Amino acid sequence: MNNENFNDEKLRGILNQKVTSKVSAIGKDLMEFRSSFQQSAQTIIDHVGTLLNTLEDELLGDFREEITRAEQGIRDRLEPELRNLVETEARQRFDQELQEQLSASKKAAAEADHQKWHSKLEVLSGALREIGQQQAQVEILTCFLDKAAVFAERVAFFVVKSGSVVGWQARGFEGEFKNESIKTLVFPPTADNLFRQVSESKLAIRGNPAWNAAISETASKFGQAMPELVYVAPLAVRGKTVALLYADSGMGRSSSLDCHALEILVTGVSLTVELSSARAKLGLKPAEAAMETAPQAATSRTPSLPERPMAPARPAVAPAPPAVAEKEHKIAEVPVPSPLSASPAVAEKEHEIPEVPVAVEPPKPEAPAAVGSYFPAPAARSPLFHEPVQPKPMAAPPPSPETLSEAAQKLHNDARRFARLLVSEIKLYNEQKVLEGRRERNLYGLLRDDIDKSRQMYDKRVSSEVAARVDYFYEELVRILAENQVQALGKDCPGPVVLK
């Protein structure tokens, strides 16, 4: 080699050229690699993103399915429990609200019934008071008929004349039969009709004309249209039926006829007529009679009647019943003349019930009657009673009026009347028990307390002379409560008692 032609500069140039060529090639390769790497990386990134999105969707779907299954499981497990809890709570609240509403309704109904009965008792008390203030018997009966029309749609008053039942006055009748038409009605004594049954039995009858032929026949006399309920009651004076009250519900409902109030009015007017007869015999006016009886009433030994359930306000049954029953005002039992004329064409004067002559003695002091128990009972049940008297199997027949003195007749009349009042009150306040007792023949078993208390008052009230001869209280039990069927009193009820 020629060293002269080879120098350092030349070598550097060659090397520089070679290096530059290689560096350029490497740079070009690097650029290509970078571009290829970026493309590959972007492809990988895009692919990873797609995979991540797919995975996310799958995970979310699986998660939603798990949540749905979990919710369904929880719902299936908790829904019955929650439903039971909700139903129980709702039922309790409903029952509570229902009970509150029922309680409020019952209270309102009770208050309304109480107000209704209170108003009715006030009307009844005022009616009895006004009847007792009348002087003549015609005024008494006219006032009675006016007051009876308050408790019935239609009322008619008939009097017994020589056995015939004759129409006197009426209220509330319109249409084909009017009030004035009542005087054309005459029921002969030979005919078997409702009025004759009531007059002979001295017991009131009520019923539906559709169910009873006798009631239907009587109601048809007042028109073709039949009422829903009919009530016929006897007006007895001195134990004899002298008049009859007819009442019905008219064309309205049976609730428009208050038979209980009418029964009280009939009892009150019967006693008022008796008292009016006594006043007329003595020539006393009502005001004068009240002045005479006032001092005696202050010392009266009349026991108060026991309070009855379901009767918050006792009716003031006028002064007539207790005044008649008092021994200080004993009234002799005198036959009552026939009240009215049978012919409707007679003068108005003949349509008055004649005054009944009576004799009244001044009060005599008498020893208190012996008190005895009527119905034997265990000692634990009867702390108020003395030793019981063994009952007799048969009732002693009432003494004949011809064999008694006038004073003794008065004692017997008072005892009979007081027994009738006591037993009538038992029936009035225990109507359902009386009906059940008649059906079951167990009146004494159902009404033992009421009968024993009334018996105690009767034994205290009647004189020993009467109690030693006849038991009027037992007779009224048989007649009023048992409707003359002794078996209806029950096997536990002893017979009549005569106190020694």
WORARA-V316096 format. One record per run of one state. SS is the DSSP state (H for helix, E for strand, L for the rest). FROM is the first residue (numbers start at 1). TO is the last residue. If there is no record, write none. Layout:
# WORARA-V316096
SS_FROM_TO + SS_FROM_TO
This chain:
# WORARA-V316096
L_1_7 + H_8_132 + L_133_136 + H_137_151 + L_152_153 + E_154_161 + L_162_163 + E_164_171 + L_172_178 + H_179_184 + L_185_185 + E_186_187 + L_188_193 + H_194_201 + L_202_204 + E_205_207 + L_208_212 + H_213_222 + L_223_229 + E_230_237 + L_238_239 + E_240_248 + L_249_253 + H_254_256 + L_257_258 + H_259_282 + L_283_285 + H_286_298 + L_299_319 + H_320_325 + L_326_326 + H_327_329 + L_330_347 + H_348_351 + L_352_372 + E_373_373 + L_374_387 + E_388_388 + L_389_400 + H_401_403 + L_404_405 + H_406_429 + L_430_430 + H_431_440 + L_441_442 + H_443_446 + L_447_447 + H_448_461 + L_462_463 + H_464_467 + L_468_471 + H_472_481 + L_482_485 + H_486_489 + L_490_500
